[in-house]
Protein backbone atom coordinates (compact mmCIF):
# COMPACT_ATOMS: atom_id res chain seq x y z
CA UNK A 1 0.00 0.00 0.00
CA UNK A 2 2.83 2.42 0.84
CA UNK A 3 4.40 1.78 -2.56
CA UNK A 4 1.10 2.56 -4.25
CA UNK A 5 0.76 5.84 -2.31
CA UNK A 6 4.28 6.86 -3.18
CA UNK A 7 3.70 6.04 -6.85
CA UNK A 8 0.48 8.06 -6.87
CA UNK A 9 2.19 11.05 -5.26
CA UNK A 10 4.99 10.95 -7.81
CA UNK A 11 2.53 10.88 -10.71
CA UNK A 12 0.48 13.75 -9.26
CA UNK A 13 3.56 15.90 -8.64
CA UNK A 14 4.74 15.41 -12.23
CA UNK A 15 1.32 16.25 -13.62
CA UNK A 16 1.09 19.37 -11.46
CA UNK A 17 4.58 20.48 -12.48
CA UNK A 18 3.59 20.28 -16.15
CA UNK A 19 0.20 21.94 -15.74
CA UNK A 20 -0.38 25.53 -16.92
CA UNK A 21 0.22 28.19 -14.29
CA UNK A 22 -3.48 28.97 -14.00
CA UNK A 23 -4.25 25.38 -13.08
CA UNK A 24 -1.44 25.26 -10.51
CA UNK A 25 -2.57 28.58 -9.00
CA UNK A 26 -6.14 27.33 -8.66
CA UNK A 27 -4.94 24.13 -6.97
CA UNK A 28 -2.77 26.13 -4.56
CA UNK A 29 -5.62 28.50 -3.72
CA UNK A 30 -7.91 25.57 -3.00
CA UNK A 31 -5.30 23.89 -0.81
CA UNK A 32 -4.67 27.08 1.16
CA UNK A 33 -8.40 27.69 1.62
CA UNK A 34 -8.82 24.16 2.95
CA UNK A 35 -5.99 24.46 5.49
CA UNK A 36 -6.53 28.07 6.49
CA UNK A 37 -4.21 30.12 4.27
CA UNK A 38 -1.38 31.30 6.48
CA UNK A 39 -1.10 27.90 8.16
CA UNK A 40 0.11 26.46 4.85
CA UNK A 41 2.85 29.04 4.64
CA UNK A 42 3.99 28.67 8.22
CA UNK A 43 3.42 25.11 9.35
CA UNK A 44 4.14 23.38 6.06
CA UNK A 45 6.63 25.54 4.20
CA UNK A 46 8.65 27.55 6.70
CA UNK A 47 9.09 24.71 9.18
CA UNK A 48 10.18 22.26 6.49
CA UNK A 49 12.70 24.77 5.15
CA UNK A 50 14.18 25.19 8.67
CA UNK A 51 13.44 28.92 8.59
CA UNK A 52 13.71 30.29 12.14
CA UNK A 53 12.87 33.96 11.58
CA UNK A 54 11.25 36.26 9.05
CA UNK A 55 11.12 40.03 8.57
CA UNK A 56 8.59 42.57 7.30
CA UNK A 57 9.06 46.14 6.12
CA UNK A 58 6.80 49.03 7.06
CA UNK A 59 6.74 52.40 8.82
CA UNK A 60 8.88 51.03 11.69
CA UNK A 61 11.53 49.75 9.27
CA UNK A 62 12.41 46.09 8.84
CA UNK A 63 11.06 44.17 11.83
CA UNK A 64 12.16 40.59 12.49
CA UNK A 65 10.48 37.90 14.53
CA UNK A 66 10.12 34.15 14.77
CA UNK A 67 8.38 32.62 11.75
CA UNK A 68 5.31 31.62 13.78
CA UNK A 69 4.49 35.15 14.97
CA UNK A 70 1.01 35.18 13.43
CA UNK A 71 -0.33 38.23 15.22
CA UNK A 72 1.88 41.31 15.52
CA UNK A 73 4.23 40.59 12.62
CA UNK A 74 1.41 39.42 10.36
CA UNK A 75 -0.48 42.68 10.96
CA UNK A 76 2.67 44.67 10.27
CA UNK A 77 3.45 42.69 7.11
CA UNK A 78 -0.04 43.09 5.67
CA UNK A 79 -0.69 46.75 6.62
CA UNK A 80 2.78 48.27 6.88
CA UNK A 81 1.99 49.59 10.35
CA UNK A 82 0.86 48.42 13.78
CA UNK A 83 -1.68 49.66 16.36
CA UNK A 84 -2.09 53.05 14.62
CA UNK A 85 -4.69 54.40 17.08
CA UNK A 86 -2.42 53.97 20.09
CA UNK A 87 0.64 55.08 18.13
CA UNK A 88 -0.95 58.34 16.99
CA UNK A 89 -2.07 59.09 20.56
CA UNK A 90 1.43 58.48 21.92
CA UNK A 91 3.16 60.60 19.27
CA UNK A 92 0.65 63.43 19.75
CA UNK A 93 1.13 63.27 23.52
CA UNK A 94 4.88 63.93 23.30
CA UNK A 95 4.94 66.17 20.23
CA UNK A 96 8.35 67.87 20.23
CA UNK A 97 8.76 67.68 24.02
CA UNK A 98 11.10 65.37 25.93
CA UNK A 99 9.62 62.77 28.24
CA UNK A 100 9.48 59.13 29.22
CA UNK A 101 7.65 56.22 27.62
CA UNK A 102 7.11 52.93 29.47
CA UNK A 103 6.16 49.94 27.32
CA UNK A 104 4.92 47.07 29.49
CA UNK A 105 4.74 43.99 27.30
CA UNK A 106 6.94 45.38 24.55
CA UNK A 107 6.96 42.15 22.53
CA UNK A 108 9.22 42.69 19.46
CA UNK A 109 9.28 46.49 19.65
CA UNK A 110 6.53 47.63 17.30
CA UNK A 111 5.16 50.20 19.78
CA UNK A 112 8.56 51.10 21.22
CA UNK A 113 10.52 51.90 18.06
CA UNK A 114 8.55 54.95 16.81
CA UNK A 115 9.10 56.70 20.16
CA UNK A 116 12.66 55.44 20.64
CA UNK A 117 13.60 57.08 17.33
CA UNK A 118 13.22 60.41 19.11
CA UNK A 119 16.35 60.71 21.32
CA UNK A 120 14.53 63.23 23.54
CA UNK A 121 12.12 60.51 24.69
CA UNK A 122 13.59 58.03 27.14
CA UNK A 123 12.01 54.60 26.71
CA UNK A 124 11.77 51.75 29.18
CA UNK A 125 10.66 48.55 27.46
CA UNK A 126 9.76 45.41 29.43
CA UNK A 127 9.46 41.99 27.81
CA UNK A 128 9.77 38.74 29.81
CA UNK A 129 9.66 36.06 27.10
CA UNK A 130 13.23 35.23 25.97
CA UNK A 131 12.55 34.88 22.24
CA UNK A 132 10.56 38.09 21.99
CA UNK A 133 13.20 39.89 24.05
CA UNK A 134 15.96 38.86 21.62
CA UNK A 135 13.97 40.26 18.70
CA UNK A 136 13.14 43.39 20.69
CA UNK A 137 16.87 44.09 21.10
CA UNK A 138 17.62 43.38 17.44
CA UNK A 139 14.74 45.46 16.12
CA UNK A 140 15.57 48.46 18.31
CA UNK A 141 19.26 48.29 17.29
CA UNK A 142 18.32 48.15 13.61
CA UNK A 143 15.61 50.79 13.55
CA UNK A 144 16.36 53.25 16.38
CA UNK A 145 20.12 53.70 16.45
CA UNK A 146 20.07 56.94 18.47
CA UNK A 147 17.57 55.65 21.01
CA UNK A 148 17.65 56.53 24.67
CA UNK A 149 16.25 53.23 25.84
CA UNK A 150 16.48 50.70 28.65
CA UNK A 151 15.47 47.17 27.71
CA UNK A 152 14.41 44.97 30.62
CA UNK A 153 14.02 41.19 30.41
CA UNK A 154 11.42 41.03 33.18
CA UNK A 155 7.66 40.75 33.71
CA UNK A 156 6.19 43.66 35.61
CA UNK A 157 4.05 42.51 38.53
CA UNK A 158 3.32 43.61 42.10
CA UNK A 159 6.36 41.93 43.69
CA UNK A 160 9.94 40.94 42.92
CA UNK A 161 10.44 37.22 42.36
CA UNK A 162 9.65 34.66 39.68
CA UNK A 163 6.44 33.46 38.08
CA UNK A 164 5.29 30.83 35.63
CA UNK A 165 4.61 31.97 32.07
CA UNK A 166 2.51 29.83 29.71
CA UNK A 167 3.76 30.18 26.14
CA UNK A 168 1.63 30.37 23.02
CA UNK A 169 3.17 28.68 19.98
CA UNK A 170 0.78 30.38 17.54
CA UNK A 171 0.54 33.96 18.83
CA UNK A 172 3.79 35.27 20.27
CA UNK A 173 1.94 38.20 21.82
CA UNK A 174 -0.25 35.85 23.87
CA UNK A 175 2.25 34.49 26.39
CA UNK A 176 0.59 34.67 29.81
CA UNK A 177 1.62 34.75 33.44
CA UNK A 178 -0.28 31.99 35.17
CA UNK A 179 -0.88 30.50 38.61
CA UNK A 180 -2.10 27.08 37.46
CA UNK A 181 -0.84 26.75 33.90
CA UNK A 182 -2.79 26.86 30.64
CA UNK A 183 -3.89 23.53 29.08
CA UNK A 184 -1.78 22.57 26.08
CA UNK A 185 0.96 25.11 26.70
CA UNK A 186 4.51 24.62 27.87
CA UNK A 187 5.70 26.88 30.66
CA UNK A 188 8.85 28.71 31.69
CA UNK A 189 9.89 30.70 34.74
CA UNK A 190 10.37 34.46 34.33
CA UNK A 191 11.59 37.16 36.75
CA UNK A 192 9.11 39.73 38.04
CA UNK A 193 9.46 43.25 39.43
CA UNK A 194 7.19 46.20 40.33
CA UNK A 195 7.30 49.12 37.91
CA UNK A 196 7.76 51.49 40.88
CA UNK A 197 11.29 50.03 41.17
CA UNK A 198 12.12 52.04 38.03
CA UNK A 199 10.80 55.36 39.28
CA UNK A 200 14.23 57.00 39.15
CA UNK A 201 14.36 56.45 35.36
CA UNK A 202 11.37 58.74 34.73
CA UNK A 203 11.72 62.40 33.76
CA UNK A 204 9.29 64.78 32.10
CA UNK A 205 5.84 63.89 30.76
CA UNK A 206 5.10 60.17 31.09
CA UNK A 207 3.11 57.84 28.84
CA UNK A 208 2.53 54.17 29.71
CA UNK A 209 1.29 51.30 27.56
CA UNK A 210 0.30 48.05 29.29
CA UNK A 211 -0.53 44.87 27.36
CA UNK A 212 0.10 41.88 29.62
CA UNK A 213 -2.64 39.34 28.84
CA UNK A 214 -4.46 39.62 32.14
CA UNK A 215 -1.69 40.76 34.49
CA UNK A 216 -2.77 44.42 34.31
CA UNK A 217 -4.26 44.60 37.87
CA UNK A 218 -0.97 43.33 39.29
CA UNK A 219 1.09 45.72 37.18
CA UNK A 220 -1.01 48.58 38.55
CA UNK A 221 -0.63 47.34 42.14
CA UNK A 222 3.14 47.42 41.70
CA UNK A 223 3.15 50.90 40.19
CA UNK A 224 0.97 53.24 42.21
CA UNK A 225 3.55 56.07 42.08
CA UNK A 226 4.34 55.58 38.40
CA UNK A 227 0.71 55.50 37.29
CA UNK A 228 -0.04 58.61 39.36
CA UNK A 229 2.56 60.43 37.22
CA UNK A 230 1.26 59.22 33.84
CA UNK A 231 -0.29 61.75 31.49
CA UNK A 232 -1.35 59.10 29.01
CA UNK A 233 -2.32 55.47 29.58
CA UNK A 234 -2.95 52.83 26.90
CA UNK A 235 -4.15 49.52 28.31
CA UNK A 236 -5.93 46.34 27.24
CA UNK A 237 -9.00 45.38 29.27
CA UNK A 238 -9.90 41.67 29.18
CA UNK A 239 -11.88 40.62 32.28
CA UNK A 240 -11.58 36.91 31.43
CA UNK A 241 -7.77 36.93 31.35
CA UNK A 242 -7.56 39.06 34.52
CA UNK A 243 -9.78 36.65 36.43
CA UNK A 244 -7.83 33.66 35.15
CA UNK A 245 -4.76 35.07 36.88
CA UNK A 246 -6.71 35.92 40.03
CA UNK A 247 -6.85 39.64 39.31
CA UNK A 248 -9.70 42.10 39.83
CA UNK A 249 -10.81 44.10 36.75
CA UNK A 250 -12.03 46.85 39.11
CA UNK A 251 -8.37 47.74 39.75
CA UNK A 252 -8.07 48.79 36.09
CA UNK A 253 -11.41 50.61 36.18
CA UNK A 254 -10.43 52.56 39.28
CA UNK A 255 -7.15 53.64 37.68
CA UNK A 256 -8.80 54.68 34.40
CA UNK A 257 -11.30 56.78 36.35
CA UNK A 258 -8.46 58.92 37.76
CA UNK A 259 -7.80 60.31 34.26
CA UNK A 260 -9.72 63.26 32.84
CA UNK A 261 -10.67 61.89 29.42
CA UNK A 262 -11.01 58.22 28.55
CA UNK A 263 -11.67 56.48 25.24
CA UNK A 264 -13.06 52.94 25.49
CA UNK A 265 -12.67 51.15 22.17
CA UNK A 266 -13.35 47.74 20.68
CA UNK A 267 -10.37 45.49 21.27
CA UNK A 268 -7.93 45.10 18.40
CA UNK A 269 -9.89 47.30 15.99
CA UNK A 270 -8.54 50.51 14.49
CA UNK A 271 -10.94 53.35 15.28
CA UNK A 272 -10.93 57.03 16.10
CA UNK A 273 -10.92 57.52 19.89
CA UNK A 274 -14.07 59.07 21.34
CA UNK A 275 -13.18 60.47 24.74
CA UNK A 276 -15.76 60.49 27.52
CA UNK A 277 -15.84 61.49 31.19
CA UNK A 278 -14.48 59.24 33.93
CA UNK A 279 -18.04 58.42 35.05
CA UNK A 280 -19.08 57.37 31.54
CA UNK A 281 -15.93 55.31 31.07
CA UNK A 282 -16.47 53.58 34.41
CA UNK A 283 -19.98 52.63 33.38
CA UNK A 284 -18.78 51.21 30.05
CA UNK A 285 -15.99 49.17 31.64
CA UNK A 286 -18.21 47.87 34.45
CA UNK A 287 -20.72 46.76 31.82
CA UNK A 288 -17.98 44.81 30.07
CA UNK A 289 -17.01 43.04 33.31
CA UNK A 290 -20.63 41.91 33.69
CA UNK A 291 -21.19 40.81 30.09
CA UNK A 292 -17.78 39.59 28.89
CA UNK A 293 -17.70 35.98 27.79
CA UNK A 294 -15.01 33.55 28.93
CA UNK A 295 -12.74 34.23 25.98
CA UNK A 296 -9.50 36.10 25.39
CA UNK A 297 -11.11 37.59 22.27
CA UNK A 298 -13.68 39.58 24.27
CA UNK A 299 -11.75 42.65 25.35
CA UNK A 300 -11.58 46.44 25.08
CA UNK A 301 -8.79 48.94 24.54
CA UNK A 302 -8.46 51.92 26.87
CA UNK A 303 -6.84 55.26 26.05
CA UNK A 304 -6.82 57.68 28.97
CA UNK A 305 -5.46 61.24 29.19
CA UNK A 306 -4.74 63.16 32.38
CA UNK A 307 -4.50 66.90 31.93
CA UNK A 308 -2.33 67.53 35.00
CA UNK A 309 -0.29 64.51 36.08
CA UNK A 310 1.13 64.55 39.60
GURO-726548 format. One line per 8 residues: number of its first residue (from 1); their letters; for each residue x, y, z of N, C-alpha, C. Coordinates in steps of 0.02 Angstrom, whole numbers. Each point is the difference from the previous one (the first is absolute). Layout:
N
NUM> A> X,Y,Z,X,Y,Z,X,Y,Z | ...
REM end
This chain:
310
1> XXXXXXXX> 42,-61,0,-42,61,0,43,63,0 | 54,0,40,44,58,2,32,13,-67 | 18,-54,-36,29,9,-67,-50,31,-48 | -63,-20,6,-52,28,-42,-10,75,14 | 1,18,65,-8,71,18,58,41,-27 | 60,-26,7,58,36,-24,-2,9,-75 | -21,-54,-36,-6,4,-72,-52,53,-21 | -57,0,36,-52,48,-17,24,71,12
9> XXXXXXXX> 36,12,55,25,67,14,49,22,-54 | 43,-45,-22,49,17,-52,-35,20,-64 | -51,-38,-19,-38,15,-62,-34,68,6 | -32,12,58,-36,63,9,48,59,-2 | 58,-6,33,48,55,0,24,16,-70 | 12,-52,-41,23,12,-68,-54,32,-42 | -62,-21,10,-55,30,-38,-9,74,19 | 5,14,66,-8,69,23,57,43,-27
17> XXXXXXXX> 61,-26,0,57,38,-24,-7,19,-73 | -34,-42,-39,-9,13,-72,-63,39,-15 | -43,9,48,-63,35,-12,12,74,-12 | -46,33,-38,5,72,-9,-3,36,67 | 30,61,2,3,37,63,-69,11,29 | -49,15,-41,-67,12,26,-28,-59,37 | 13,-59,-25,-23,-61,34,36,-9,67 | 66,10,-1,38,-7,62,-22,52,53
25> XXXXXXXX> -13,61,-23,-21,53,46,-67,-17,31 | -47,-27,-40,-65,-19,26,6,-56,51 | 44,-49,-14,10,-54,48,30,25,65 | 48,46,-5,31,28,60,-51,40,41 | -41,40,-35,-51,39,36,-48,-46,37 | -20,-53,-33,-46,-48,32,31,-33,60 | 64,-18,-6,35,-32,55,7,47,59 | 17,63,-13,8,49,53,-67,15,33
33> XXXXXXXX> -54,4,-39,-66,11,29,-19,-57,47 | 17,-61,-20,-19,-58,40,37,-2,66 | 63,21,0,41,-4,60,5,66,39 | -30,52,-26,-2,63,38,51,51,-23 | 24,-2,-61,41,53,-28,69,4,31 | 7,41,51,66,14,29,30,-62,32 | -42,-47,22,26,-61,30,41,-40,-50 | -20,3,-65,39,-35,-50,70,29,-4
41> XXXXXXXX> 3,67,-2,65,33,-5,44,-14,59 | -28,3,60,40,-7,60,15,-73,17 | -53,-38,14,10,-68,26,31,-46,-52 | -19,7,-63,24,-47,-50,64,22,-35 | 4,63,-18,57,23,-40,58,23,44 | -13,49,43,55,28,38,33,-50,47 | -40,-42,32,30,-49,45,40,-52,-38 | -23,-21,-57,37,-50,-39,65,29,-28
49> XXXXXXXX> 0,65,-14,61,31,-26,48,21,56 | -17,-15,63,43,16,57,10,75,9 | -50,38,-21,3,73,9,-18,16,72 | 43,37,34,-11,15,71,-25,71,12 | 9,46,-49,-27,67,9,-16,30,-68 | -46,49,2,-18,36,-60,-3,74,17 | -2,43,-52,-2,71,10,-53,32,-44 | -25,58,20,-48,37,-39,19,74,2
57> XXXXXXXX> -14,34,-55,18,71,-6,-63,43,5 | 6,56,35,-56,46,7,24,65,30 | -45,36,33,18,67,25,47,-3,60 | 11,-58,30,49,-7,54,67,-23,-27 | 6,-12,-65,60,-29,-29,-9,-75,-7 | 55,-36,-9,-2,-72,-6,-3,-30,70 | -54,-36,14,-11,-30,65,5,-76,-7 | 40,-31,43,10,-73,-2,-35,-32,59
65> XXXXXXXX> -20,-62,-11,-29,-40,54,6,-73,-19 | -21,-44,46,-3,-71,-15,-52,-11,-55 | 9,-54,-38,-44,-11,-58,-72,-11,20 | -13,-24,61,-68,-15,20,-34,57,38 | 25,62,-9,-32,58,30,-58,20,-45 | -59,-28,13,-57,9,-44,-46,57,20 | 21,40,47,-42,55,22,32,67,-16 | 48,22,40,30,66,-9,36,5,-67
73> XXXXXXXX> 43,-47,-16,39,5,-62,-45,-8,-61 | -51,-42,5,-45,-8,-57,-38,64,-14 | -24,34,54,-33,65,-10,47,51,-32 | 61,1,24,50,47,-27,16,-15,-72 | 6,-64,-17,17,-19,-68,-57,16,-49 | -62,-7,22,-56,10,-46,-22,73,-4 | 12,41,52,-23,70,0,57,50,-4 | 61,-21,16,56,46,1,3,43,62
81> XXXXXXXX> -43,-14,49,0,37,62,-25,-45,56 | -7,28,60,-24,-41,56,-31,46,52 | -59,-20,24,-37,36,53,0,76,-13 | -25,22,-57,5,71,-17,-37,46,48 | -56,-22,29,-38,44,46,42,18,61 | 30,-51,31,42,12,59,62,39,-20 | 29,-17,-58,62,33,-21,-11,74,-12 | -54,18,-32,-14,71,-12,-10,37,66
89> XXXXXXXX> -35,-31,47,-11,32,65,65,11,36 | 45,-49,-2,64,7,34,43,55,-32 | 4,1,-66,40,50,-34,-28,70,10 | -66,6,1,-31,65,13,12,23,72 | 1,-47,46,11,17,70,68,32,10 | 52,-27,-30,67,27,9,13,60,-46 | -25,-1,-61,15,53,-46,75,10,-8 | 24,61,11,71,15,-3,33,2,69
97> XXXXXXXX> -38,-18,52,26,6,68,37,-63,22 | 48,7,44,32,-59,30,-48,-34,49 | 16,-61,18,-42,-35,48,21,-73,6 | -43,-39,31,15,-71,12,-58,-42,-24 | 17,-55,-33,-51,-48,-23,16,-68,31 | -50,-30,33,7,-66,29,-43,-49,-40 | 31,-51,-28,-35,-50,-40,1,-66,39 | -57,-17,29,-6,-60,41,-30,-55,-44
105> XXXXXXXX> 40,-50,-16,-19,-50,-50,20,25,-68 | 65,14,-8,25,31,-62,3,-47,-59 | -3,-66,12,1,-48,-53,62,9,-44 | -7,12,-65,58,5,-45,17,73,-17 | -34,48,33,20,70,-7,-43,43,-45 | -55,-25,-24,-39,39,-48,-30,64,29 | -14,2,65,-25,62,30,55,39,35 | 59,-29,6,56,35,31,39,40,-51
113> XXXXXXXX> 12,-29,-58,47,29,-49,-20,70,-23 | -63,14,-16,-16,69,-23,18,53,51 | -7,-14,64,17,48,52,75,0,14 | 31,-59,-3,72,-4,13,40,35,-54 | -28,11,-58,35,36,-53,12,73,18 | -40,25,47,9,69,24,46,-2,60 | 63,22,-6,48,-6,56,-20,42,61 | -49,44,-7,-22,40,57,-50,-38,44
121> XXXXXXXX> -25,-56,-25,-46,-42,39,39,-59,26 | 2,-7,66,33,-57,30,-51,-57,6 | 17,-58,-26,-45,-57,-1,23,-54,48 | -47,-29,35,11,-59,40,-46,-55,-27 | 30,-52,-28,-39,-54,-31,10,-64,39 | -56,-32,18,1,-60,41,-30,-59,-39 | 38,-53,-7,-23,-60,-35,30,-61,34 | -41,-44,29,27,-57,38,16,-62,-41
129> XXXXXXXX> -32,-10,-58,10,-62,-37,66,2,-38 | 44,-48,9,69,4,-28,3,11,-75 | -40,-36,-38,3,8,-73,-22,69,-22 | -56,24,26,-22,68,-17,52,52,21 | 31,-11,58,49,49,24,60,3,-46 | 22,-56,-27,56,1,-48,-18,41,-61 | -61,-9,-26,-20,38,-59,-12,73,17 | -23,14,60,-7,70,23,67,35,-4
137> XXXXXXXX> 53,-31,26,67,30,-2,23,11,-72 | -8,-51,-41,22,5,-70,-39,54,-38 | -65,2,10,-40,48,-38,13,72,21 | 11,11,65,18,67,23,67,20,-28 | 50,-44,3,67,15,-25,-2,17,-74 | -42,-34,-38,-3,10,-72,-38,63,-19 | -51,17,37,-47,53,-22,-1,62,44 | 38,1,55,1,59,43,70,8,28
145> XXXXXXXX> 47,14,-43,71,1,18,16,52,54 | -34,56,0,15,54,48,-44,-3,61 | -31,-56,12,-49,-5,53,30,9,70 | -40,33,42,14,2,72,-48,-51,31 | 23,-61,9,-46,-53,18,32,-50,48 | -39,-23,48,19,-54,45,-45,-60,-16 | 31,-56,-17,-37,-61,-14,5,-46,60 | -56,-23,24,-1,-41,61,-33,-67,-14
153> XXXXXXXX> 37,-53,13,-24,-68,-10,-35,-23,65 | -60,27,11,-35,-12,63,-75,10,-12 | -40,-36,39,-73,11,0,-18,47,56 | -34,54,-15,-21,45,53,-60,-30,37 | 4,3,67,-52,-30,42,-3,42,64 | -29,-27,53,-4,39,62,56,-15,49 | 41,-51,-14,55,-18,44,61,-21,-40 | 57,1,31,61,-29,-29,0,-75,14
161> XXXXXXXX> 22,-39,-50,3,-72,8,0,-34,-67 | -32,-58,-4,-7,-36,-63,-72,-24,-5 | -22,-9,-63,-67,-27,-12,2,-46,-60 | -52,-41,-6,-7,-45,-57,-33,38,-57 | 28,-9,-60,-29,28,-60,-19,-57,-48 | -63,0,-22,-23,-49,-48,8,28,-70 | 35,-36,-43,19,25,-66,-49,-22,-54 | -17,47,-43,-40,-15,-59,45,-13,-60
169> XXXXXXXX> -9,-56,-34,40,-16,-58,-26,33,-63 | -61,25,1,-32,27,-60,-5,76,0 | -1,30,59,-6,73,5,52,23,51 | 56,26,-23,55,17,44,-13,63,41 | -59,29,-7,-21,54,44,-49,-24,52 | -10,-66,5,-51,-27,45,32,-44,54 | 64,9,15,29,-33,57,-32,29,64 | -13,-43,49,-37,23,59,32,-23,65
177> XXXXXXXX> 4,47,48,15,-21,68,-58,-41,26 | 15,-51,39,-52,-46,22,15,-28,69 | -52,-14,37,7,-32,65,-5,-76,-5 | -42,-24,-48,-14,-71,-4,16,-30,-68 | 32,38,-44,15,-25,-66,-59,11,-47 | 13,-9,-64,-52,4,-52,2,-66,-39 | -56,-36,-5,0,-64,-34,30,3,-70 | 45,-47,-14,30,-5,-66,60,45,-11
185> XXXXXXXX> 20,37,50,57,46,-8,59,-21,44 | 60,6,-27,58,-10,41,13,64,40 | 36,-7,55,11,56,45,74,11,12 | 16,62,18,68,18,21,-6,44,62 | 55,10,34,3,46,57,30,66,-23 | -32,56,21,25,66,-19,7,43,63 | 48,47,1,7,45,57,-56,52,0 | -18,24,59,-50,52,6,27,58,42
193> XXXXXXXX> -29,59,-11,19,60,38,-56,51,-3 | -8,42,51,-49,54,-2,27,58,-43 | -44,33,-36,22,55,-42,24,59,42 | -24,6,63,23,53,43,75,-6,16 | 29,-59,-11,72,-7,9,40,41,-50 | -33,22,-53,35,37,-54,-18,74,1 | -25,23,56,-23,69,6,55,51,-15 | 62,-17,18,54,48,-9,20,8,-73
201> XXXXXXXX> -28,-40,-46,15,5,-71,-49,45,-37 | -48,29,37,-52,40,-32,15,74,7 | -6,36,-55,8,73,0,-46,30,-52 | -32,55,17,-44,34,-48,-66,-35,-7 | -41,22,-49,-65,-32,-11,7,-75,-10 | -48,-38,27,4,-72,-1,-60,-31,-35 | 13,-46,-46,-53,-40,-31,16,-73,14 | -53,-39,13,9,-71,17,-48,-42,-43
209> XXXXXXXX> 27,-53,-30,-41,-49,-35,6,-66,36 | -56,-33,15,0,-64,35,-41,-50,-39 | 33,-54,-22,-34,-55,-35,32,-64,26 | -31,-30,51,31,-55,36,-45,-61,6 | -50,-6,-42,-42,-60,-3,-28,-20,68 | -29,48,35,-34,-14,62,36,20,63 | 64,18,-5,39,19,60,-8,74,17 | -42,37,-36,-5,72,9,-15,21,73
217> XXXXXXXX> -47,-33,36,-12,21,69,62,-5,45 | 43,-49,-13,60,-9,40,54,50,-20 | 3,17,-64,46,52,-22,-18,66,34 | -64,15,3,-24,62,31,17,0,75 | -11,-57,33,14,-5,72,73,11,15 | 44,-18,-47,71,11,10,25,66,-26 | -46,45,-19,22,63,-30,-43,59,18 | -22,4,62,-44,54,21,31,69,-13
225> XXXXXXXX> 65,7,15,32,65,-9,11,16,-74 | 18,-51,-38,11,11,-72,-65,19,-34 | -53,-37,13,-64,14,-34,-30,67,21 | 16,22,61,-23,66,21,34,56,-40 | 59,-14,-28,37,49,-39,-20,1,-74 | -33,-53,-23,-12,-8,-72,-50,51,-27 | 18,31,-56,-45,45,-34,-41,-35,-54 | 24,-58,-22,-37,-40,-48,8,-74,18
233> XXXXXXXX> -55,-36,-4,-1,-72,14,-34,-36,-57 | 33,-50,-28,-31,-46,-49,2,-69,30 | -58,-32,5,-3,-64,35,-55,-45,-29 | 15,-64,-3,-50,-50,-21,-42,-19,60 | -64,-13,-13,-47,-16,55,-38,-63,-18 | 24,-58,26,-31,-65,-13,-18,-32,68 | -62,7,22,-19,-27,65,14,-75,7 | -10,-38,-53,11,-72,3,73,-17,18
241> XXXXXXXX> 47,32,-35,70,-14,14,21,24,69 | -26,57,22,16,25,67,-23,-49,53 | -61,-25,-7,-27,-46,50,37,-67,-2 | 22,-21,-59,39,-62,-4,62,3,44 | 30,59,4,61,9,39,-15,17,73 | -64,7,16,-19,18,69,-2,74,12 | -2,40,-54,-2,72,6,-71,28,-1 | -7,61,22,-65,34,5,-4,54,-54
249> XXXXXXXX> -45,-6,-49,-7,52,-51,-15,69,28 | -29,3,60,-16,65,30,62,42,13 | 58,-34,8,63,37,11,15,43,-62 | -11,-28,-59,11,37,-62,-52,56,-7 | -62,-15,16,-54,50,-5,14,60,46 | 21,-16,61,15,54,48,57,44,-24 | 51,-30,-30,56,40,-26,-24,43,-58 | -36,-30,-48,-23,39,-58,-42,60,22
257> XXXXXXXX> -39,-9,53,-44,54,23,38,58,31 | 65,-7,13,39,56,26,24,46,-56 | -10,-19,-62,19,43,-57,-59,45,-18 | 14,52,-38,-51,50,-15,-43,-18,-60 | 32,-32,-50,-36,-19,-61,19,-71,-18 | -50,-41,-13,14,-71,-13,-38,-22,-63 | 36,-34,-44,-31,-31,-58,-2,-75,12 | -59,-30,-7,-9,-72,8,-18,-27,-69
265> XXXXXXXX> 44,-41,-28,-6,-21,-70,-4,-76,-5 | -27,-23,-55,-3,-72,-14,70,-28,-4 | 12,-56,31,67,-28,2,26,-21,-67 | 62,22,-15,33,-21,-61,-26,29,-64 | -42,50,4,-30,31,-60,24,72,-5 | 22,20,-60,22,69,-11,-61,45,-3 | -3,49,44,-56,47,-1,23,67,29 | -38,52,-14,16,65,26,-23,4,72
273> XXXXXXXX> 43,19,47,-20,2,71,-55,52,11 | -50,-21,38,-52,46,23,6,6,75 | 23,56,24,15,8,71,-63,20,39 | -8,-32,57,-58,14,43,25,16,70 | -46,16,44,17,17,69,18,-63,39 | 34,9,57,16,-58,42,-62,-40,20 | -55,34,15,-61,-35,20,-28,-42,-57 | 0,28,-60,-24,-39,-58,45,-59,-15
281> XXXXXXXX> 65,11,4,47,-55,-13,-8,-55,53 | -8,19,62,-10,-50,53,-62,-43,-16 | -53,32,-20,-61,-37,-16,11,-49,-58 | 36,21,-51,13,-43,-57,43,-60,19 | 52,12,40,45,-54,20,-34,-47,49 | -41,26,46,-36,-44,46,-50,-43,-38 | -30,28,-53,-46,-40,-41,37,-58,-33 | 61,14,-23,39,-54,-31,17,-55,50
289> XXXXXXXX> 16,19,62,16,-52,50,-60,-45,13 | -61,27,-8,-61,-38,14,-22,-43,-60 | 20,21,-60,-25,-33,-60,53,-38,-39 | 63,8,17,54,-32,-39,-6,-76,4 | 10,-31,-56,0,-73,-3,68,-27,21 | 3,-64,16,63,-30,20,43,-14,-61 | 30,53,-26,41,-5,-60,51,56,-1 | 61,-16,-23,50,53,-6,-12,46,-59
297> XXXXXXXX> -52,-15,-40,-16,43,-57,-51,55,19 | -28,-4,60,-50,49,22,34,51,45 | 25,53,-30,37,50,38,-9,69,-29 | 21,50,38,-3,70,-22,70,30,3 | 9,55,-34,60,40,4,-16,66,33 | 43,20,47,-10,63,36,55,50,-18 | -19,61,-16,45,56,-6,-23,53,49 | 44,20,45,-20,48,52,51,57,2
305> XXXXXX> -26,61,8,43,60,1,-14,38,64 | 54,18,34,-4,40,61,29,69,-15 | -38,51,11,21,67,-19,58,25,44 | -2,-16,64,53,23,46,22,-60,40 | 54,-34,-22,26,-57,36,38,23,61 | -2,-40,53,34,19,62,75,-15,-4
REM end
